Amino acid sequence: MDKVAVIGAGISGLALANKLKKHFEVVVFEKSRGYGGRVATRRAGEFIFDHGAQFFKVKTDEFREYIKPMIDQGVVDIWKARFVEIDNGKITNNRIWGDDPSNYIGTPSMNSIGKYMADGLDVRLSDKVANVAQGTKWELYDEAGANIGEFDWVVSAIPPKQVIEMIPDVINLYSKISSYEMLACYSLMLGYEEKMDIGFDAALIKGADISWLSVNSSKLPGANNTTFLIHSTNKWASQNIDRDRDWVKGYLCNELSNLVPIKTESANYIGLQGWRYANIKKQNNIEFFLDKDNKFGLCGDWFVQGRIEAAYLSGSHLGDQMLIS
C-alpha cells in the first residue's frame, strides 16, 4: 500500500485524505493546533469567535450530499441571521436569512466541521513540514532539518506561496503556481461580558476598510455574553498585513466605531488575527493539479475560489483521480 503525505489539514486536505484512506496509508501534517484551516474558531475565556470563515453556502448536489450527515448529526446548522447591508454608513437593505439559499454554520462553532472531517484520520497537529525533497521517494523535513518521513506520494493542500517556499522544484512540476495570488484579511474580535443587541446579527459593509461585521454570539442561542467578529477588506489587509498589530487593532476599532454604535474601548476582550492567505478571486482554471509520474499533487480553494465548497471539491476530486491513477 502506497504511503501518501498530505500537507495541510484544512478542508481540502481533509477531503482528500478521506477519499484516500481506504486505499493508501495517509498521514496529514498540519502546522497549527487545530483542524480546518481558515474554518477556524478562537476561544478566549468565555468568548467564542469564528474568526475565519463565518458561514458557507452550497451550490452543488455533491457538496450538499456530503454535508447531509453533518446536518443530521448536529455538526452543521442553518444560520437564520438578521442580515443588513451597510453602504457608506447607511443601512440599505435588511432581511432574515432563510432556508433557500441557506447559509450554513458549524455548531457549536465552525471548527466543528474540521474536527468531524478529521475523525478516523492520522493527522499530526503542530507538525510543520518545512522542506520537501524528491529522491527515490518524497522526503519530508521539519524546521530543524530532521527527516519526518518518506512517502510514495506527496500532496500539498496549503496556499501556493507557502508551497513554493516548501518545495523548491514545485514550479518545475506545476509552472502556473506562481500566478495564483491570494489576498489577506484581518479578523478583529471584540468580547463583552453583557448581552447587547445592535439590531442585526450580520452585516455586509461597503464604502469602508471593513467588509463584514457579525454578532458571532448570535450563532449560540444560549450565549450570555456578546462577541463581535469584524473582517477587514482584502485590499486594505493586503496593503497593511505587515503593520504593527496594535496599530491595526486601533485602526479597525476606529473604523468600526464610525459605522455602528459599539464602544470598542469598553470591550472586555480585543483580539486580532492576520490571515496572509485568506481569499482569492474566482479562477477560470482547473480544480487541482496531479502529476502521476512524480506522484505529486496540489489542491485547495485557491484553484477555484476562496470558498469552503471549493476547497472540498478540489480535494475530493483530486482524490478521485488518484484512485484511478
C-alpha positions as CSV (number, residue, x, y, z in Angstrom):
1,M,0.0,0.0,0.0
2,D,1.5,3.3,-1.1
3,K,2.1,6.0,1.6
4,V,0.7,9.5,1.0
5,A,1.7,12.6,2.8
6,V,-1.0,15.3,2.8
7,I,0.4,18.7,3.9
8,G,-2.4,20.8,5.4
9,A,-5.4,19.8,7.4
10,G,-7.7,22.4,6.0
11,I,-11.0,21.4,4.3
12,S,-9.3,20.5,1.1
13,G,-6.6,18.3,2.7
14,L,-9.1,16.5,4.9
15,A,-11.5,15.9,2.0
16,L,-8.6,14.4,0.0
17,A,-7.4,12.3,3.0
18,N,-10.9,10.9,3.5
19,K,-11.1,9.8,-0.2
20,L,-7.8,8.0,0.0
21,K,-7.8,6.5,3.5
22,K,-9.2,3.0,2.4
23,H,-6.7,2.7,-0.4
24,F,-3.5,4.4,0.8
25,E,-1.6,4.8,4.1
26,V,-2.3,8.5,4.6
27,V,-0.6,10.9,7.0
28,V,-1.8,14.5,7.2
29,F,0.7,17.1,8.5
30,E,-0.7,20.3,10.0
31,K,1.5,23.1,11.4
32,S,-1.3,24.6,13.6
33,R,-3.0,23.2,16.6
34,G,-6.4,22.6,15.0
35,Y,-8.2,21.1,12.0
36,G,-10.0,23.0,9.3
37,G,-7.6,25.7,8.2
38,R,-9.4,29.0,7.8
39,V,-12.6,27.3,9.0
40,A,-11.4,28.2,12.5
41,T,-12.6,29.1,15.9
42,R,-10.8,31.0,18.7
43,R,-11.8,30.7,22.4
44,A,-10.8,33.4,24.9
45,G,-12.2,32.5,28.3
46,E,-16.0,32.6,27.8
47,F,-15.8,34.2,24.4
48,I,-16.0,32.2,21.2
49,F,-15.2,33.6,17.8
50,D,-15.4,32.0,14.3
51,H,-12.5,34.2,13.2
52,G,-12.0,32.6,9.8
53,A,-14.9,31.6,7.5
54,Q,-18.1,32.8,9.2
55,F,-20.5,30.6,7.2
56,F,-20.8,28.8,3.9
57,K,-23.2,28.2,1.0
58,V,-23.9,25.1,-1.0
59,K,-24.2,25.2,-4.8
60,T,-23.6,21.6,-5.9
61,D,-25.5,18.4,-5.3
62,E,-22.2,16.7,-4.5
63,F,-21.4,19.0,-1.6
64,R,-25.0,19.0,-0.4
65,E,-24.9,15.2,-0.1
66,Y,-21.5,15.4,1.7
67,I,-22.8,17.8,4.4
68,K,-26.1,15.9,4.9
69,P,-24.7,13.6,7.6
70,M,-23.2,16.6,9.4
71,I,-26.6,18.3,9.4
72,D,-28.2,15.0,10.7
73,Q,-25.7,14.8,13.5
74,G,-25.9,18.4,14.5
75,V,-22.5,19.3,13.3
76,V,-23.9,21.8,10.8
77,D,-26.9,24.0,11.1
78,I,-28.6,26.9,9.2
79,W,-27.8,30.4,10.4
80,K,-31.1,32.4,10.3
81,A,-29.4,35.7,10.9
82,R,-30.9,39.2,10.8
83,F,-28.9,40.5,7.9
84,V,-28.2,44.0,6.7
85,E,-26.1,45.8,4.1
86,I,-24.4,49.0,5.1
87,D,-23.2,51.3,2.4
88,N,-21.1,54.4,3.5
89,G,-22.6,54.2,7.0
90,K,-26.2,53.7,6.0
91,I,-28.3,50.6,6.1
92,T,-29.5,50.0,2.5
93,N,-31.1,46.5,2.8
94,N,-32.2,44.2,5.6
95,R,-33.8,40.7,5.7
96,I,-33.8,37.5,7.6
97,W,-31.7,34.7,6.2
98,G,-33.9,31.7,5.4
99,D,-33.6,28.2,4.0
100,D,-33.3,29.0,0.3
101,P,-30.5,29.6,-0.2
102,S,-29.2,28.5,3.2
103,N,-26.2,29.9,5.0
104,Y,-24.7,27.1,6.9
105,I,-22.6,27.2,10.1
106,G,-20.7,24.7,12.2
107,T,-22.2,24.0,15.6
108,P,-21.4,24.9,18.2
109,S,-18.6,26.6,16.2
110,M,-17.1,26.5,12.7
111,N,-14.1,24.3,13.7
112,S,-16.6,21.5,14.5
113,I,-16.5,20.9,10.7
114,G,-12.8,20.2,10.6
115,K,-13.0,18.0,13.7
116,Y,-15.7,15.9,12.1
117,M,-13.7,15.5,8.9
118,A,-10.6,14.6,10.7
119,D,-12.2,11.8,12.7
120,G,-10.5,8.5,11.8
121,L,-7.6,10.1,10.1
122,D,-3.9,10.1,11.1
123,V,-3.4,13.9,11.5
124,R,-0.2,15.2,13.0
125,L,-1.1,18.6,14.5
126,S,1.5,21.2,15.4
127,D,3.9,19.3,13.0
128,K,5.2,21.7,10.4
129,V,6.7,20.4,7.2
130,A,9.5,22.9,6.4
131,N,11.0,21.3,3.3
132,V,10.1,18.6,0.8
133,A,12.7,16.9,-1.4
134,Q,12.4,14.3,-4.1
135,G,14.7,11.3,-4.1
136,T,13.7,7.7,-4.7
137,K,10.7,8.7,-2.6
138,W,9.4,12.0,-1.3
139,E,11.3,13.1,1.8
140,L,9.8,15.5,4.4
141,Y,11.8,17.5,6.8
142,D,10.9,19.6,9.8
143,E,12.2,23.1,10.7
144,A,15.2,21.6,12.5
145,G,16.1,19.7,9.3
146,A,15.2,16.3,10.7
147,N,13.6,13.8,8.3
148,I,10.0,13.2,9.4
149,G,9.1,10.6,6.9
150,E,9.4,9.2,3.4
151,F,6.3,8.8,1.2
152,D,5.4,7.5,-2.2
153,W,3.1,10.4,-2.8
154,V,3.0,14.0,-1.5
155,V,0.1,16.3,-1.9
156,S,0.1,19.9,-0.8
157,A,-3.2,21.4,0.4
158,I,-1.7,24.8,1.5
159,P,-1.6,28.2,-0.1
160,P,0.6,28.5,-3.3
161,K,3.2,30.8,-1.9
162,Q,3.8,28.5,1.0
163,V,4.1,25.6,-1.4
164,I,6.8,27.5,-3.4
165,E,8.8,28.1,-0.2
166,M,8.5,24.5,0.9
167,I,9.0,22.6,-2.3
168,P,11.8,24.3,-4.4
169,D,11.0,22.2,-7.5
170,V,7.3,22.9,-7.5
171,I,7.5,25.5,-10.3
172,N,9.1,22.8,-12.5
173,L,6.2,20.4,-11.6
174,Y,3.4,23.0,-12.0
175,S,4.7,26.1,-13.7
176,K,1.4,28.1,-13.2
177,I,1.5,28.0,-9.4
178,S,3.2,31.4,-9.1
179,S,0.3,33.1,-11.0
180,Y,-2.1,32.5,-8.1
181,E,-2.3,35.5,-5.8
182,M,-4.2,35.1,-2.6
183,L,-5.5,38.1,-0.7
184,A,-5.1,38.9,3.0
185,C,-7.7,39.7,5.7
186,Y,-7.7,40.8,9.3
187,S,-10.2,39.5,11.8
188,L,-10.9,41.8,14.7
189,M,-12.6,40.1,17.7
190,L,-14.4,42.0,20.5
191,G,-15.9,40.3,23.5
192,Y,-18.3,41.9,26.0
193,E,-19.5,40.2,29.2
194,E,-23.0,41.6,28.9
195,K,-25.6,40.8,26.3
196,M,-26.1,43.5,23.6
197,D,-28.4,44.0,20.6
198,I,-27.4,46.3,17.8
199,G,-30.4,45.5,15.7
200,F,-28.9,42.9,13.4
201,D,-26.7,39.8,13.5
202,A,-24.6,40.1,10.4
203,A,-23.7,42.9,8.0
204,L,-22.1,43.2,4.6
205,I,-20.3,46.6,4.6
206,K,-19.3,48.7,1.7
207,G,-17.5,52.1,1.5
208,A,-15.1,51.3,4.4
209,D,-12.0,49.3,5.2
210,I,-14.2,46.9,7.0
211,S,-16.2,44.4,4.8
212,W,-18.1,42.3,7.4
213,L,-19.5,42.5,10.9
214,S,-21.3,39.8,12.7
215,V,-22.6,39.3,16.2
216,N,-20.8,35.9,16.5
217,S,-22.7,35.1,19.7
218,S,-26.0,35.2,17.8
219,K,-25.0,31.7,16.5
220,L,-25.2,30.4,20.0
221,P,-28.8,30.8,21.4
222,G,-27.7,30.2,24.9
223,A,-24.9,32.7,24.9
224,N,-24.9,35.1,27.9
225,N,-22.3,37.4,26.5
226,T,-21.7,39.3,23.2
227,T,-19.0,38.7,20.7
228,F,-18.4,40.7,17.5
229,L,-16.3,39.4,14.6
230,I,-15.1,42.0,12.1
231,H,-13.4,41.3,8.8
232,S,-11.3,44.0,7.1
233,T,-11.4,44.3,3.3
234,N,-9.0,42.1,1.4
235,K,-7.5,45.1,-0.3
236,W,-6.8,47.0,3.0
237,A,-5.4,43.9,4.7
238,S,-3.1,43.1,1.8
239,Q,-1.7,46.6,1.9
240,N,-1.2,46.5,5.7
241,I,-0.5,42.9,6.5
242,D,2.9,43.6,8.0
243,R,1.9,46.6,10.1
244,D,2.2,46.6,13.9
245,R,-0.8,44.6,15.3
246,D,-1.7,47.2,17.9
247,W,-1.9,49.8,15.2
248,V,-4.1,47.5,13.2
249,K,-6.4,46.9,16.2
250,G,-6.7,50.6,16.8
251,Y,-7.4,51.4,13.2
252,L,-10.1,48.8,12.8
253,C,-11.7,49.7,16.1
254,N,-11.9,53.3,15.0
255,E,-13.3,52.3,11.6
256,L,-16.0,50.2,13.3
257,S,-17.0,53.0,15.7
258,N,-17.7,55.2,12.7
259,L,-20.2,52.6,11.4
260,V,-22.1,51.2,14.3
261,P,-22.8,52.3,17.9
262,I,-20.3,49.9,19.5
263,K,-17.9,51.2,22.2
264,T,-14.8,49.4,21.4
265,E,-12.9,50.9,24.3
266,S,-15.1,49.1,26.8
267,A,-14.7,45.6,25.3
268,N,-13.6,43.0,27.8
269,Y,-11.6,41.3,25.2
270,I,-10.0,42.6,22.0
271,G,-8.2,40.1,19.7
272,L,-6.8,40.1,16.2
273,Q,-5.9,37.5,13.6
274,G,-4.0,38.3,10.5
275,W,-4.7,36.0,7.6
276,R,-2.0,36.4,5.0
277,Y,-3.7,34.0,2.6
278,A,-7.4,34.4,3.2
279,N,-9.1,34.6,-0.1
280,I,-8.8,34.5,-3.9
281,K,-10.9,35.8,-6.7
282,K,-12.8,33.3,-8.8
283,Q,-10.4,31.4,-11.1
284,N,-11.2,30.0,-14.5
285,N,-8.9,27.2,-14.2
286,I,-8.5,23.5,-13.2
287,E,-9.8,22.3,-9.7
288,F,-6.5,20.7,-8.8
289,F,-3.1,19.5,-10.1
290,L,-1.9,15.9,-10.4
291,D,1.4,14.7,-11.7
292,K,1.1,10.9,-11.8
293,D,4.6,10.3,-12.9
294,N,6.1,12.2,-10.0
295,K,3.3,11.1,-7.6
296,F,2.7,14.7,-6.7
297,G,-0.5,16.8,-6.3
298,L,-1.8,20.2,-5.3
299,C,-5.3,21.1,-4.1
300,G,-7.1,23.9,-2.4
301,D,-9.8,26.5,-2.7
302,W,-7.2,28.7,-4.5
303,F,-7.6,26.7,-7.6
304,V,-11.3,27.7,-7.8
305,Q,-12.4,30.4,-5.4
306,G,-12.0,31.2,-1.7
307,R,-15.0,29.2,-0.5
308,I,-15.4,26.1,1.7
309,E,-17.3,24.2,-1.0
310,A,-14.5,25.0,-3.5
311,A,-11.9,23.6,-1.0
312,Y,-13.9,20.4,-0.5
313,L,-14.4,19.8,-4.2
314,S,-10.8,20.4,-5.1
315,G,-9.5,17.9,-2.5
316,S,-12.3,15.3,-3.2
317,H,-11.9,15.4,-7.0
318,L,-8.1,15.1,-6.7
319,G,-8.7,12.0,-4.6
320,D,-11.0,10.6,-7.2
321,Q,-8.2,11.0,-9.8
322,M,-5.5,9.5,-7.6
323,L,-7.7,6.4,-7.1
324,I,-7.8,5.7,-10.8
325,S,-4.2,6.5,-11.5
